[in-house]
Amino acid sequence: MRLDELINEKYNILNDNDLLIWQYIQGHKKECSSVSIEKLAAKCCISRTTISRFTQKLGFEGFKEFKIRLKMEYENDQVKKKVVLDDVCTNYIKCIQTAKDMDVQEVCEHIERANRLFIFGTGETQNAAAQMTKRIFMYAKKFFVVLAGESELRMALEDIEENDMMIIISLSGENQMAVNAAKKVKGKGAYLLSLTELSNNTLARLSDKSMYITTNHLLRTGPVSLETCASYYNVVEILCVKYFQYLQQKQESNEQ
């Protein structure tokens, strides 16, 4: 599990000092992958004991082990300036493997027993993934209501109940409409699944379960960035296949 994912998973037990440490590390990964704990403590204006406790909350024995993981991730995440086909393909393979290995038993249980299923995508690509989710789950006799735009989302949020489920698809996980929707869903007691890029993001932290994609930046023209997007569809398809497996295993168990 990547460090960003660990932060999301352990977010509820992290305090303000922990988040301050992580914020500094995120902005200085190269430096922090080789810095001493004393120097990092000085940079963050906190004690070395606080840093040790932070790393232990994430499941590491101490700062030394955490630093090894950070260095590995930093070296693996160096973005190459040229578009390399092998990198894009490798990224897809990693994303598929992560989705394959993820335990979604809880998600499948909620899909099966939910009174109503809603899904919302924050952008054009995310909405296309939502439409695909609707189509493929129809074969499992599960029908998602795709919420097209802010007005439909608002109507659904007013009516959503504890026994319903919603999926929100967002790239950054920081889209304000998606974040506000997630808060409303949780306030109503409904189950929330998010699909975002692999990062420490608000939507993932608010969700009952998070699934992740990884993207490649292909090129940038001014403020517009072209990124790979097929991972959305790969993850959604794998979730559907796992749901079919869940139903099959449940039927086999009932027949025994």
N, C-alpha and C positions, 0 to 999 in steps of 0.2 A: 504494500500500500504506500502511495506517495505521501510526502509530508503535507501537501495541501489537503489531501483526503483525510489524513489523521487529524488535522486541525478542525476540519468540519465535524468529524466524528466525536472529538473530545471537547467541542466548543463549550458545552454547558458546564464543564468543570474548570475552564480556564478563567483566570481573573484578569483585571486590567493590566497588571504587570506582564503576565504571560502574553497577552495580545500585543503589548508594546515591544516585547522581545521579538515576537514573530514578525511584526511590521518592519522592524529594523533589518532582520535577517532577509526578508523578502526583497528589500531594496538594496542589499549588499551581499548577495549570495556568494560571489567570488571571494570577497574579503572574509566572510564568516566561515567559509569552508576550511580556512587555515588559521583563523584567529585563535588566540588563547582565551580561556574563559574569563581571565582577569581583564583583558582588553575589551572584550564584549560587554562585560559588566560596567566598565567605565564609560563605554559609548552609550549604553542605555541608562546610565545613572542609577543602577540598582546593584544588589549584592550578587556575588557568584553563587551563593546558596539559592537565590531566587531562580537563577538560570538552571541550576541543577534540578530543582523541583519541576520547572517547566518541562525539561526533557523527560523526566520520569513520568510526568502525567501523560506524555505521548507514548509511553511504553518502552523507553530506552533506559539502560542502566545508568547513564549519565551523559554529560555533555560530549565526551569523547566519542561515544558510539553514535550520538546524534550527528556530530560533525562529519563522521565517515559517510553516513547516509546523505547528508547535505552535499558533500563533495561529489558523490556518485551522481546524484540528481543534477547538479549543476553541470557536470561534464557531459551528461547525456542530453541535456536540454539546450546546449549551445545551438542557436539557430544559424544555419548556413545561409550565406548570402545568395547563393544560386539555387534555383529550383532543381531538385534532384528527384527523379522519378522513384528511385529505390526508397528514399526517405518517406515519400507519401505512401507507398505501398506498405512499408514496414509499420507505419503509424496505423494504418487500417488493421493490419494483423494484430497489433498490440491491443487496439480498441476492442476488436472482436474477442480476443482471448480474455480480456478483463471482464467483458459482459458474460462470456461463457462461464467463467469461474465464480461470478457473483452469486450469492445466495439470495434468491428472490421468492423463497417459500412464502414469506409474509405478504409480499405483494400479490402473489397468485391467490392467496386466501382472501384478500380484500377484493380483488377483481371478481372472484366467484360469488361472494356474498353481498357485494354492494347493491343497494337498491337502485342507484343511478350512477353512471360513469360519465365524467366530464373530462375534456381535454382541451388545452389552450396552448397555442404557439405564439411567441412574441413577434415573429417576423415572417417573411415569405417562406423561407426554407423551413422554419420551425412549424409553420402552419401546414406545409406539405407533408411533413413527418406526422403531424396530428391526423391528417386525412388518411395517410397510409395506415396508421394505427387503427383507425375506425374500420377500414376495409378488411384488414387481415383478421381482426378479432371477431368480425361477423361470422367467420367460419367456425368459431368457438361459441357462437350464439351469445356473444357479449357485444352490446351496442353502445359505443361511445358517442356522446353528443359533442361535436366539434364546435367550439365557441369562436365565432368569427368576429373579431373586433371588440372594442371596449364596451359597447352597449350590451351585447350578448353576454359578455363576461360579467358585467355588473348585474344583469338580471339573474344569472345563475348563482352568483354569490349571495344575493338576497334570499334565494330559495333553497340553497344547499343545506343538507341536514347531516346529522351525525353518522348515519348509515350509508352515506354517499362517498364517492371517491373522486379525486381530481388529479390529473397529470398536467404539469406545467413544463413546457419545453422552452428553454432560453439558452442562448449562447453564453453570455457572461454571467447569468444568474443575478445580475444587478439591475435589470430593467425594472423601473419603478412600478409599472403597472403589474408586473408579475410578482414583485415583492409584496405589494399591497394586497394582491389577491391571495397570496400564500398566508398572510397574516389573518385574513378574513376566513379562509378555509379552516385554519387551525383554531380560530376563535369559535367556529361552529362545531368543532369536534370531528370534522370529516377527515378521512385519510388522504395524505398528500404525497405523491411521488413526483420528483423532479428529474429532469434530464438536462444537464448543463455541461459546459466544458469542465475539465478537471482543474479546479482552482478553489481557493478559499472564498466562497461566495455566499451572499445572504440567502438566496433562494434554497441552496442545498442545506444550509444550517436550519432553516425553518421547516424543512420537509421531514416526514416520517422515514422516508427512504430516498436515497439519491442514486441515480445512475449517471455515468459520466461518458463524455466523448473527448477525443483529442483531435485537434485540427492542425493543419499546416498552413502557414501564411505563404501564399504563392507570389503575390506581388501587392504593392501599395501605390495608389495614384492619389496624391493629396490625402484627404481624410478617409478615402475609401480603401478598404483592404479586401482582397480576394482570398478567401479561405476555403479549404476543402470542407465538404458538407455531407458526404455519403455516410459518415459514421452514424448520423442520426438514424438512417434507415436500417443500418446493420444492427444497431442496438435494439430498435423496436422489433425487428424480425426475430432476434434472439429471444427477447422477452415473450413474444407470442409462442415460439417453439417451446420454451420452458413452461408456459402455461398449459400447452397441450400435454407435455410430459407430466405435469402436476395432476391433470385430470385423469390421465392413464394410470398413474401410480395409485391414485385414490380409488379408482374403480377396481384395480387389481387387489388392493387391500380389503375392500368391502366384500370381494368375492371369496376371500380366504376364510 
